[in-house]
Amino acid sequence: MTPTAGSTGTAAAGELRRIVGPQHVLVDPDVTASYAVDWTRRWQGRTPVVVRPGTTAEVAAIVTWCASAGVALVPQGGNTGLVGGGVPLDGEVVLSLTRFDG
């Protein structure tokens, strides 16, 4: 079983804050809930951490850290898909590209 952000706890959020800054790591369940459901509301999951990188370097650092820590990651564009592909079903970190400018 692959560890998720939930199983790594605050270590994941702490490391992600170091990479993108604290204002771009969301952990409040009231805020992260909207990232855990698709546009149709048919697919619903959970995520303890949403990270919003702004640059390619930040995306690379996030992916590298998650891979080395064994933390599962779900990339999410606008979260407008209709088949649940961007929904974290088992507590994965959501990599939201809403802030990304390349």
Biopython code that builds the backbone (N, CA, C, O; Angstrom):
import numpy as np
from Bio.PDB.StructureBuilder import StructureBuilder

atoms = [
    (1, "MET", "N", (0.847, -1.183, 0.000)),
    (1, "MET", "CA", (0.000, 0.000, 0.000)),
    (1, "MET", "C", (0.889, 1.242, 0.000)),
    (1, "MET", "O", (1.837, 1.333, 0.779)),
    (2, "THR", "N", (0.584, 2.180, -0.860)),
    (2, "THR", "CA", (1.343, 3.419, -0.956)),
    (2, "THR", "C", (0.895, 4.389, 0.123)),
    (2, "THR", "O", (-0.304, 4.624, 0.274)),
    (3, "PRO", "N", (1.838, 4.962, 0.885)),
    (3, "PRO", "CA", (1.441, 5.953, 1.887)),
    (3, "PRO", "C", (0.797, 7.153, 1.217)),
    (3, "PRO", "O", (1.142, 7.504, 0.088)),
    (4, "THR", "N", (-0.124, 7.771, 1.904)),
    (4, "THR", "CA", (-0.785, 8.971, 1.397)),
    (4, "THR", "C", (-0.436, 10.139, 2.295)),
    (4, "THR", "O", (0.248, 9.983, 3.307)),
    (5, "ALA", "N", (-0.910, 11.303, 1.914)),
    (5, "ALA", "CA", (-0.660, 12.488, 2.734)),
    (5, "ALA", "C", (-1.229, 12.305, 4.126)),
    (5, "ALA", "O", (-0.649, 12.782, 5.101)),
    (6, "GLY", "N", (-2.359, 11.619, 4.232)),
    (6, "GLY", "CA", (-2.955, 11.394, 5.540)),
    (6, "GLY", "C", (-2.068, 10.566, 6.440)),
    (6, "GLY", "O", (-1.998, 10.810, 7.645)),
    (7, "SER", "N", (-1.383, 9.578, 5.859)),
    (7, "SER", "CA", (-0.538, 8.726, 6.681)),
    (7, "SER", "C", (0.792, 9.381, 7.012)),
    (7, "SER", "O", (1.472, 8.955, 7.945)),
    (8, "THR", "N", (1.174, 10.400, 6.273)),
    (8, "THR", "CA", (2.406, 11.105, 6.597)),
    (8, "THR", "C", (2.138, 12.345, 7.434)),
    (8, "THR", "O", (3.071, 12.979, 7.926)),
    (9, "GLY", "N", (0.877, 12.691, 7.595)),
    (9, "GLY", "CA", (0.473, 13.775, 8.488)),
    (9, "GLY", "C", (1.048, 15.120, 8.138)),
    (9, "GLY", "O", (1.142, 15.497, 6.970)),
    (10, "THR", "N", (1.431, 15.837, 9.172)),
    (10, "THR", "CA", (1.906, 17.205, 8.985)),
    (10, "THR", "C", (3.254, 17.278, 8.286)),
    (10, "THR", "O", (3.648, 18.349, 7.825)),
    (11, "ALA", "N", (3.971, 16.162, 8.197)),
    (11, "ALA", "CA", (5.250, 16.170, 7.484)),
    (11, "ALA", "C", (5.047, 16.551, 6.023)),
    (11, "ALA", "O", (5.828, 17.325, 5.468)),
    (12, "ALA", "N", (4.006, 16.013, 5.398)),
    (12, "ALA", "CA", (3.728, 16.343, 3.993)),
    (12, "ALA", "C", (3.411, 17.820, 3.856)),
    (12, "ALA", "O", (3.995, 18.501, 3.013)),
    (13, "ALA", "N", (2.504, 18.322, 4.663)),
    (13, "ALA", "CA", (2.131, 19.736, 4.581)),
    (13, "ALA", "C", (3.337, 20.620, 4.858)),
    (13, "ALA", "O", (3.527, 21.637, 4.191)),
    (14, "GLY", "N", (4.149, 20.243, 5.832)),
    (14, "GLY", "CA", (5.331, 21.033, 6.170)),
    (14, "GLY", "C", (6.324, 21.108, 5.027)),
    (14, "GLY", "O", (6.848, 22.179, 4.723)),
    (15, "GLU", "N", (6.583, 19.980, 4.395)),
    (15, "GLU", "CA", (7.520, 19.962, 3.274)),
    (15, "GLU", "C", (6.955, 20.717, 2.074)),
    (15, "GLU", "O", (7.684, 21.438, 1.392)),
    (16, "LEU", "N", (5.669, 20.555, 1.818)),
    (16, "LEU", "CA", (5.048, 21.261, 0.697)),
    (16, "LEU", "C", (5.032, 22.767, 0.934)),
    (16, "LEU", "O", (5.182, 23.542, -0.011)),
    (17, "ARG", "N", (4.851, 23.188, 2.175)),
    (17, "ARG", "CA", (4.928, 24.628, 2.504)),
    (17, "ARG", "C", (6.318, 25.173, 2.212)),
    (17, "ARG", "O", (6.466, 26.299, 1.737)),
    (18, "ARG", "N", (7.330, 24.369, 2.497)),
    (18, "ARG", "CA", (8.704, 24.790, 2.230)),
    (18, "ARG", "C", (8.913, 25.002, 0.729)),
    (18, "ARG", "O", (9.661, 25.892, 0.323)),
    (19, "ILE", "N", (8.260, 24.196, -0.080)),
    (19, "ILE", "CA", (8.434, 24.275, -1.532)),
    (19, "ILE", "C", (7.668, 25.449, -2.139)),
    (19, "ILE", "O", (8.224, 26.186, -2.953)),
    (20, "VAL", "N", (6.406, 25.636, -1.761)),
    (20, "VAL", "CA", (5.562, 26.645, -2.430)),
    (20, "VAL", "C", (5.155, 27.817, -1.551)),
    (20, "VAL", "O", (4.554, 28.774, -2.040)),
    (21, "GLY", "N", (5.467, 27.759, -0.274)),
    (21, "GLY", "CA", (5.035, 28.803, 0.657)),
    (21, "GLY", "C", (3.739, 28.409, 1.337)),
    (21, "GLY", "O", (2.913, 27.715, 0.745)),
    (22, "PRO", "N", (3.553, 28.843, 2.572)),
    (22, "PRO", "CA", (2.397, 28.402, 3.359)),
    (22, "PRO", "C", (1.044, 28.806, 2.784)),
    (22, "PRO", "O", (0.055, 28.104, 2.990)),
    (23, "GLN", "N", (0.985, 29.916, 2.073)),
    (23, "GLN", "CA", (-0.297, 30.373, 1.529)),
    (23, "GLN", "C", (-0.794, 29.492, 0.386)),
    (23, "GLN", "O", (-1.947, 29.614, -0.029)),
    (24, "HIS", "N", (0.054, 28.612, -0.125)),
    (24, "HIS", "CA", (-0.325, 27.768, -1.262)),
    (24, "HIS", "C", (-0.457, 26.292, -0.890)),
    (24, "HIS", "O", (-0.498, 25.424, -1.763)),
    (25, "VAL", "N", (-0.523, 26.017, 0.405)),
    (25, "VAL", "CA", (-0.780, 24.661, 0.901)),
    (25, "VAL", "C", (-2.043, 24.733, 1.746)),
    (25, "VAL", "O", (-2.068, 25.389, 2.787)),
    (26, "LEU", "N", (-3.074, 24.064, 1.298)),
    (26, "LEU", "CA", (-4.381, 24.116, 1.956)),
    (26, "LEU", "C", (-4.602, 22.845, 2.764)),
    (26, "LEU", "O", (-4.448, 21.737, 2.250)),
    (27, "VAL", "N", (-4.964, 23.014, 4.033)),
    (27, "VAL", "CA", (-5.218, 21.853, 4.889)),
    (27, "VAL", "C", (-6.561, 21.933, 5.610)),
    (27, "VAL", "O", (-6.996, 20.945, 6.201)),
    (28, "ASP", "N", (-7.217, 23.072, 5.576)),
    (28, "ASP", "CA", (-8.516, 23.232, 6.228)),
    (28, "ASP", "C", (-9.542, 22.362, 5.502)),
    (28, "ASP", "O", (-9.769, 22.560, 4.308)),
    (29, "PRO", "N", (-10.166, 21.405, 6.189)),
    (29, "PRO", "CA", (-11.129, 20.512, 5.536)),
    (29, "PRO", "C", (-12.269, 21.245, 4.830)),
    (29, "PRO", "O", (-12.775, 20.763, 3.817)),
    (30, "ASP", "N", (-12.674, 22.388, 5.345)),
    (30, "ASP", "CA", (-13.732, 23.159, 4.683)),
    (30, "ASP", "C", (-13.276, 23.690, 3.326)),
    (30, "ASP", "O", (-14.089, 23.875, 2.420)),
    (31, "VAL", "N", (-11.985, 23.932, 3.194)),
    (31, "VAL", "CA", (-11.422, 24.431, 1.940)),
    (31, "VAL", "C", (-11.061, 23.272, 1.006)),
    (31, "VAL", "O", (-11.349, 23.325, -0.190)),
    (32, "THR", "N", (-10.438, 22.237, 1.547)),
    (32, "THR", "CA", (-9.998, 21.120, 0.703)),
    (32, "THR", "C", (-11.153, 20.272, 0.177)),
    (32, "THR", "O", (-10.984, 19.539, -0.797)),
    (33, "ALA", "N", (-12.311, 20.362, 0.801)),
    (33, "ALA", "CA", (-13.462, 19.543, 0.381)),
    (33, "ALA", "C", (-13.835, 19.774, -1.078)),
    (33, "ALA", "O", (-14.225, 18.832, -1.769)),
    (34, "SER", "N", (-13.724, 20.999, -1.553)),
    (34, "SER", "CA", (-14.105, 21.279, -2.944)),
    (34, "SER", "C", (-13.130, 20.658, -3.947)),
    (34, "SER", "O", (-13.465, 20.522, -5.124)),
    (35, "TYR", "N", (-11.947, 20.287, -3.504)),
    (35, "TYR", "CA", (-10.965, 19.637, -4.369)),
    (35, "TYR", "C", (-11.152, 18.116, -4.383)),
    (35, "TYR", "O", (-10.485, 17.418, -5.148)),
    (36, "ALA", "N", (-12.035, 17.613, -3.560)),
    (36, "ALA", "CA", (-12.218, 16.169, -3.412)),
    (36, "ALA", "C", (-13.512, 15.671, -4.038)),
    (36, "ALA", "O", (-13.982, 14.580, -3.715)),
    (37, "VAL", "N", (-14.081, 16.457, -4.920)),
    (37, "VAL", "CA", (-15.311, 16.068, -5.602)),
    (37, "VAL", "C", (-15.239, 16.579, -7.042)),
    (37, "VAL", "O", (-14.713, 17.663, -7.294)),
    (38, "ASP", "N", (-15.768, 15.794, -7.984)),
    (38, "ASP", "CA", (-15.727, 16.247, -9.370)),
    (38, "ASP", "C", (-16.901, 17.165, -9.683)),
    (38, "ASP", "O", (-17.786, 17.371, -8.853)),
    (39, "TRP", "N", (-16.891, 17.700, -10.870)),
    (39, "TRP", "CA", (-17.881, 18.683, -11.283)),
    (39, "TRP", "C", (-19.301, 18.145, -11.211)),
    (39, "TRP", "O", (-20.228, 18.893, -10.901)),
    (40, "THR", "N", (-19.486, 16.861, -11.493)),
    (40, "THR", "CA", (-20.825, 16.257, -11.481)),
    (40, "THR", "C", (-21.301, 15.913, -10.075)),
    (40, "THR", "O", (-22.481, 15.637, -9.858)),
    (41, "ARG", "N", (-20.377, 15.932, -9.126)),
    (41, "ARG", "CA", (-20.618, 15.525, -7.738)),
    (41, "ARG", "C", (-20.863, 14.015, -7.617)),
    (41, "ARG", "O", (-21.258, 13.530, -6.557)),
    (42, "ARG", "N", (-20.626, 13.283, -8.701)),
    (42, "ARG", "CA", (-20.781, 11.832, -8.676)),
    (42, "ARG", "C", (-19.597, 11.161, -7.992)),
    (42, "ARG", "O", (-19.773, 10.181, -7.269)),
    (43, "TRP", "N", (-18.396, 11.678, -8.212)),
    (43, "TRP", "CA", (-17.178, 11.119, -7.639)),
    (43, "TRP", "C", (-16.734, 11.987, -6.477)),
    (43, "TRP", "O", (-16.534, 13.192, -6.626)),
    (44, "GLN", "N", (-16.582, 11.370, -5.330)),
    (44, "GLN", "CA", (-16.196, 12.113, -4.135)),
    (44, "GLN", "C", (-15.133, 11.327, -3.378)),
    (44, "GLN", "O", (-15.217, 10.105, -3.264)),
    (45, "GLY", "N", (-14.140, 12.033, -2.866)),
    (45, "GLY", "CA", (-13.063, 11.397, -2.130)),
    (45, "GLY", "C", (-12.658, 12.246, -0.945)),
    (45, "GLY", "O", (-13.475, 12.938, -0.336)),
    (46, "ARG", "N", (-11.362, 12.174, -0.631)),
    (46, "ARG", "CA", (-10.859, 12.974, 0.487)),
    (46, "ARG", "C", (-9.390, 13.304, 0.242)),
    (46, "ARG", "O", (-8.653, 12.531, -0.370)),
    (47, "THR", "N", (-8.996, 14.447, 0.725)),
    (47, "THR", "CA", (-7.591, 14.835, 0.684)),
    (47, "THR", "C", (-7.278, 15.677, 1.908)),
    (47, "THR", "O", (-8.024, 16.603, 2.226)),
    (48, "PRO", "N", (-6.203, 15.377, 2.589)),
    (48, "PRO", "CA", (-5.815, 16.213, 3.718)),
    (48, "PRO", "C", (-4.988, 17.426, 3.303)),
    (48, "PRO", "O", (-4.836, 18.370, 4.078)),
    (49, "VAL", "N", (-4.446, 17.404, 2.069)),
    (49, "VAL", "CA", (-3.547, 18.474, 1.633)),
    (49, "VAL", "C", (-3.781, 18.793, 0.158)),
    (49, "VAL", "O", (-3.828, 17.897, -0.685)),
    (50, "VAL", "N", (-3.927, 20.084, -0.136)),
    (50, "VAL", "CA", (-3.951, 20.573, -1.518)),
    (50, "VAL", "C", (-2.766, 21.517, -1.661)),
    (50, "VAL", "O", (-2.592, 22.432, -0.856)),
    (51, "VAL", "N", (-1.956, 21.291, -2.686)),
    (51, "VAL", "CA", (-0.803, 22.152, -2.928)),
    (51, "VAL", "C", (-0.990, 22.814, -4.289)),
    (51, "VAL", "O", (-1.381, 22.169, -5.261)),
    (52, "ARG", "N", (-0.698, 24.135, -4.340)),
    (52, "ARG", "CA", (-0.920, 24.917, -5.561)),
    (52, "ARG", "C", (0.392, 25.545, -6.034)),
    (52, "ARG", "O", (0.703, 26.675, -5.659)),
    (53, "PRO", "N", (1.158, 24.828, -6.848)),
    (53, "PRO", "CA", (2.415, 25.383, -7.352)),
    (53, "PRO", "C", (2.161, 26.473, -8.384)),
    (53, "PRO", "O", (1.110, 26.513, -9.024)),
    (54, "GLY", "N", (3.141, 27.353, -8.531)),
    (54, "GLY", "CA", (3.014, 28.430, -9.497)),
    (54, "GLY", "C", (4.012, 28.350, -10.638)),
    (54, "GLY", "O", (3.885, 29.070, -11.628)),
    (55, "THR", "N", (5.013, 27.473, -10.504)),
    (55, "THR", "CA", (6.053, 27.375, -11.525)),
    (55, "THR", "C", (6.371, 25.916, -11.829)),
    (55, "THR", "O", (6.015, 25.009, -11.076)),
    (56, "THR", "N", (7.048, 25.720, -12.947)),
    (56, "THR", "CA", (7.502, 24.382, -13.319)),
    (56, "THR", "C", (8.453, 23.826, -12.270)),
    (56, "THR", "O", (8.390, 22.642, -11.939)),
    (57, "ALA", "N", (9.331, 24.672, -11.746)),
    (57, "ALA", "CA", (10.279, 24.225, -10.723)),
    (57, "ALA", "C", (9.552, 23.742, -9.471)),
    (57, "ALA", "O", (9.958, 22.751, -8.864)),
    (58, "GLU", "N", (8.483, 24.432, -9.081)),
    (58, "GLU", "CA", (7.711, 23.995, -7.915)),
    (58, "GLU", "C", (7.007, 22.667, -8.185)),
    (58, "GLU", "O", (6.970, 21.797, -7.315)),
    (59, "VAL", "N", (6.449, 22.507, -9.384)),
    (59, "VAL", "CA", (5.810, 21.230, -9.733)),
    (59, "VAL", "C", (6.837, 20.107, -9.647)),
    (59, "VAL", "O", (6.567, 19.057, -9.064)),
    (60, "ALA", "N", (8.009, 20.326, -10.222)),
    (60, "ALA", "CA", (9.062, 19.311, -10.202)),
    (60, "ALA", "C", (9.482, 18.971, -8.778)),
    (60, "ALA", "O", (9.672, 17.800, -8.451)),
    (61, "ALA", "N", (9.626, 19.978, -7.933)),
    (61, "ALA", "CA", (10.028, 19.742, -6.543)),
    (61, "ALA", "C", (8.957, 18.969, -5.780)),
    (61, "ALA", "O", (9.280, 18.097, -4.974)),
    (62, "ILE", "N", (7.697, 19.279, -6.025)),
    (62, "ILE", "CA", (6.591, 18.576, -5.364)),
    (62, "ILE", "C", (6.569, 17.114, -5.788)),
    (62, "ILE", "O", (6.495, 16.218, -4.947)),
    (63, "VAL", "N", (6.634, 16.877, -7.094)),
    (63, "VAL", "CA", (6.600, 15.502, -7.604)),
    (63, "VAL", "C", (7.803, 14.718, -7.091)),
    (63, "VAL", "O", (7.667, 13.560, -6.696)),
    (64, "THR", "N", (8.972, 15.339, -7.096)),
    (64, "THR", "CA", (10.180, 14.680, -6.604)),
    (64, "THR", "C", (10.045, 14.323, -5.133)),
    (64, "THR", "O", (10.358, 13.201, -4.736)),
    (65, "TRP", "N", (9.579, 15.270, -4.320)),
    (65, "TRP", "CA", (9.436, 14.985, -2.893)),
    (65, "TRP", "C", (8.403, 13.891, -2.648)),
    (65, "TRP", "O", (8.660, 12.962, -1.883)),
    (66, "CYS", "N", (7.244, 13.988, -3.284)),
    (66, "CYS", "CA", (6.200, 12.973, -3.091)),
    (66, "CYS", "C", (6.706, 11.594, -3.496)),
    (66, "CYS", "O", (6.452, 10.614, -2.797)),
    (67, "ALA", "N", (7.418, 11.507, -4.618)),
    (67, "ALA", "CA", (7.953, 10.219, -5.064)),
    (67, "ALA", "C", (8.954, 9.664, -4.060)),
    (67, "ALA", "O", (8.919, 8.475, -3.741)),
    (68, "SER", "N", (9.844, 10.512, -3.563)),
    (68, "SER", "CA", (10.858, 10.030, -2.619)),
    (68, "SER", "C", (10.259, 9.657, -1.270)),
    (68, "SER", "O", (10.783, 8.785, -0.576)),
    (69, "ALA", "N", (9.158, 10.316, -0.895)),
    (69, "ALA", "CA", (8.506, 10.030, 0.390)),
    (69, "ALA", "C", (7.435, 8.947, 0.260)),
    (69, "ALA", "O", (6.868, 8.516, 1.264)),
    (70, "GLY", "N", (7.156, 8.508, -0.961)),
    (70, "GLY", "CA", (6.120, 7.501, -1.168)),
    (70, "GLY", "C", (4.719, 8.036, -0.968)),
    (70, "GLY", "O", (3.809, 7.290, -0.609)),
    (71, "VAL", "N", (4.542, 9.328, -1.199)),
    (71, "VAL", "CA", (3.236, 9.964, -1.019)),
    (71, "VAL", "C", (2.509, 10.009, -2.363)),
    (71, "VAL", "O", (3.041, 10.523, -3.347)),
    (72, "ALA", "N", (1.302, 9.471, -2.397)),
    (72, "ALA", "CA", (0.506, 9.455, -3.625)),
    (72, "ALA", "C", (0.031, 10.865, -3.964)),
    (72, "ALA", "O", (-0.242, 11.675, -3.078)),
    (73, "LEU", "N", (-0.063, 11.137, -5.254)),
    (73, "LEU", "CA", (-0.351, 12.476, -5.752)),
    (73, "LEU", "C", (-1.409, 12.391, -6.848)),
    (73, "LEU", "O", (-1.342, 11.517, -7.712)),
    (74, "VAL", "N", (-2.385, 13.297, -6.812)),
    (74, "VAL", "CA", (-3.403, 13.380, -7.864)),
    (74, "VAL", "C", (-3.322, 14.771, -8.481)),
    (74, "VAL", "O", (-3.613, 15.758, -7.806)),
    (75, "PRO", "N", (-2.928, 14.869, -9.763)),
    (75, "PRO", "CA", (-2.918, 16.174, -10.416)),
    (75, "PRO", "C", (-4.338, 16.605, -10.753)),
    (75, "PRO", "O", (-5.190, 15.782, -11.086)),
    (76, "GLN", "N", (-4.571, 17.887, -10.664)),
    (76, "GLN", "CA", (-5.916, 18.405, -10.907)),
    (76, "GLN", "C", (-5.808, 19.733, -11.643)),
    (76, "GLN", "O", (-5.189, 20.677, -11.152)),
    (77, "GLY", "N", (-6.421, 19.798, -12.838)),
    (77, "GLY", "CA", (-6.460, 21.050, -13.598)),
    (77, "GLY", "C", (-7.565, 21.924, -13.049)),
    (77, "GLY", "O", (-7.448, 22.462, -11.949)),
    (78, "GLY", "N", (-8.619, 22.066, -13.797)),
    (78, "GLY", "CA", (-9.750, 22.877, -13.356)),
    (78, "GLY", "C", (-10.789, 22.096, -12.583)),
    (78, "GLY", "O", (-11.785, 22.663, -12.135)),
    (79, "ASN", "N", (-10.571, 20.801, -12.419)),
    (79, "ASN", "CA", (-11.512, 19.907, -11.730)),
    (79, "ASN", "C", (-12.889, 19.941, -12.391)),
    (79, "ASN", "O", (-13.922, 19.909, -11.723)),
    (80, "THR", "N", (-12.871, 20.007, -13.716)),
    (80, "THR", "CA", (-14.131, 20.042, -14.457)),
    (80, "THR", "C", (-14.423, 18.733, -15.172)),
    (80, "THR", "O", (-15.382, 18.642, -15.938)),
    (81, "GLY", "N", (-13.602, 17.720, -14.926)),
    (81, "GLY", "CA", (-13.807, 16.426, -15.570)),
    (81, "GLY", "C", (-15.114, 15.777, -15.146)),
    (81, "GLY", "O", (-15.678, 16.098, -14.100)),
    (82, "LEU", "N", (-15.576, 14.870, -15.971)),
    (82, "LEU", "CA", (-16.861, 14.227, -15.727)),
    (82, "LEU", "C", (-16.726, 12.763, -15.324)),
    (82, "LEU", "O", (-17.736, 12.083, -15.141)),
    (83, "VAL", "N", (-15.496, 12.263, -15.180)),
    (83, "VAL", "CA", (-15.316, 10.843, -14.891)),
    (83, "VAL", "C", (-14.492, 10.572, -13.633)),
    (83, "VAL", "O", (-14.099, 9.429, -13.398)),
    (84, "GLY", "N", (-14.225, 11.580, -12.830)),
    (84, "GLY", "CA", (-13.554, 11.387, -11.551)),
    (84, "GLY", "C", (-12.053, 11.226, -11.603)),
    (84, "GLY", "O", (-11.449, 10.862, -10.594)),
    (85, "GLY", "N", (-11.421, 11.484, -12.746)),
    (85, "GLY", "CA", (-9.982, 11.292, -12.875)),
    (85, "GLY", "C", (-9.140, 12.194, -11.993)),
    (85, "GLY", "O", (-8.013, 11.829, -11.657)),
    (86, "GLY", "N", (-9.641, 13.352, -11.608)),
    (86, "GLY", "CA", (-8.886, 14.281, -10.776)),
    (86, "GLY", "C", (-9.302, 14.264, -9.319)),
    (86, "GLY", "O", (-8.923, 15.150, -8.553)),
    (87, "VAL", "N", (-10.082, 13.257, -8.926)),
    (87, "VAL", "CA", (-10.588, 13.191, -7.549)),
    (87, "VAL", "C", (-9.685, 12.288, -6.707)),
    (87, "VAL", "O", (-9.429, 11.147, -7.091)),
    (88, "PRO", "N", (-9.204, 12.777, -5.575)),
    (88, "PRO", "CA", (-8.406, 11.940, -4.679)),
    (88, "PRO", "C", (-9.323, 10.977, -3.926)),
    (88, "PRO", "O", (-10.109, 11.405, -3.081)),
    (89, "LEU", "N", (-9.230, 9.704, -4.220)),
    (89, "LEU", "CA", (-10.165, 8.749, -3.633)),
    (89, "LEU", "C", (-9.689, 8.154, -2.318)),
    (89, "LEU", "O", (-10.494, 7.652, -1.533)),
    (90, "ASP", "N", (-8.370, 8.209, -2.072)),
    (90, "ASP", "CA", (-7.850, 7.532, -0.887)),
    (90, "ASP", "C", (-6.891, 8.411, -0.089)),
    (90, "ASP", "O", (-5.899, 7.919, 0.447)),
    (91, "GLY", "N", (-7.184, 9.707, -0.010)),
    (91, "GLY", "CA", (-6.367, 10.599, 0.810)),
    (91, "GLY", "C", (-5.083, 11.079, 0.168)),
    (91, "GLY", "O", (-4.165, 11.493, 0.876)),
    (92, "GLU", "N", (-4.991, 11.035, -1.156)),
    (92, "GLU", "CA", (-3.796, 11.500, -1.837)),
    (92, "GLU", "C", (-3.655, 13.021, -1.729)),
    (92, "GLU", "O", (-4.629, 13.730, -1.474)),
    (93, "VAL", "N", (-2.437, 13.501, -1.926)),
    (93, "VAL", "CA", (-2.191, 14.936, -2.040)),
    (93, "VAL", "C", (-2.765, 15.386, -3.380)),
    (93, "VAL", "O", (-2.552, 14.724, -4.396)),
    (94, "VAL", "N", (-3.487, 16.496, -3.392)),
    (94, "VAL", "CA", (-3.971, 17.072, -4.647)),
    (94, "VAL", "C", (-2.975, 18.130, -5.103)),
    (94, "VAL", "O", (-2.656, 19.062, -4.365)),
    (95, "LEU", "N", (-2.493, 17.970, -6.324)),
    (95, "LEU", "CA", (-1.622, 18.943, -6.965)),
    (95, "LEU", "C", (-2.511, 19.787, -7.869)),
    (95, "LEU", "O", (-2.760, 19.428, -9.020)),
    (96, "SER", "N", (-2.987, 20.908, -7.342)),
    (96, "SER", "CA", (-3.902, 21.779, -8.076)),
    (96, "SER", "C", (-3.102, 22.724, -8.962)),
    (96, "SER", "O", (-2.194, 23.410, -8.494)),
    (97, "LEU", "N", (-3.446, 22.752, -10.239)),
    (97, "LEU", "CA", (-2.736, 23.602, -11.186)),
    (97, "LEU", "C", (-3.436, 24.933, -11.428)),
    (97, "LEU", "O", (-3.151, 25.610, -12.416)),
    (98, "THR", "N", (-4.345, 25.315, -10.544)),
    (98, "THR", "CA", (-5.091, 26.563, -10.721)),
    (98, "THR", "C", (-4.201, 27.801, -10.649)),
    (98, "THR", "O", (-4.543, 28.833, -11.227)),
    (99, "ARG", "N", (-3.091, 27.722, -9.968)),
    (99, "ARG", "CA", (-2.179, 28.854, -9.820)),
    (99, "ARG", "C", (-1.025, 28.795, -10.820)),
    (99, "ARG", "O", (-0.304, 29.777, -10.994)),
    (100, "PHE", "N", (-0.854, 27.679, -11.459)),
    (100, "PHE", "CA", (0.300, 27.417, -12.322)),
    (100, "PHE", "C", (0.327, 28.347, -13.525)),
    (100, "PHE", "O", (-0.677, 28.524, -14.215)),
    (101, "ASP", "N", (1.507, 28.943, -13.766)),
    (101, "ASP", "CA", (1.647, 29.814, -14.934)),
    (101, "ASP", "C", (2.775, 29.358, -15.854)),
    (101, "ASP", "O", (3.165, 30.076, -16.776)),
    (102, "GLY", "N", (3.293, 28.161, -15.596)),
    (102, "GLY", "CA", (4.323, 27.580, -16.459)),
    (102, "GLY", "C", (5.652, 28.184, -16.222)),
    (102, "GLY", "O", (6.627, 27.804, -16.869)),
]
sb = StructureBuilder()
sb.init_structure("model")
sb.init_model(0)
sb.init_chain("A")
sb.init_seg("    ")
for serial, (resi, resn, name, xyz) in enumerate(atoms, 1):
    if name == "N":
        sb.init_residue(resn, " ", resi, " ")
    sb.init_atom(name, np.array(xyz, "f"), 0.0, 1.0, " ", f" {name:<3s}", serial, name[0])
structure = sb.get_structure()
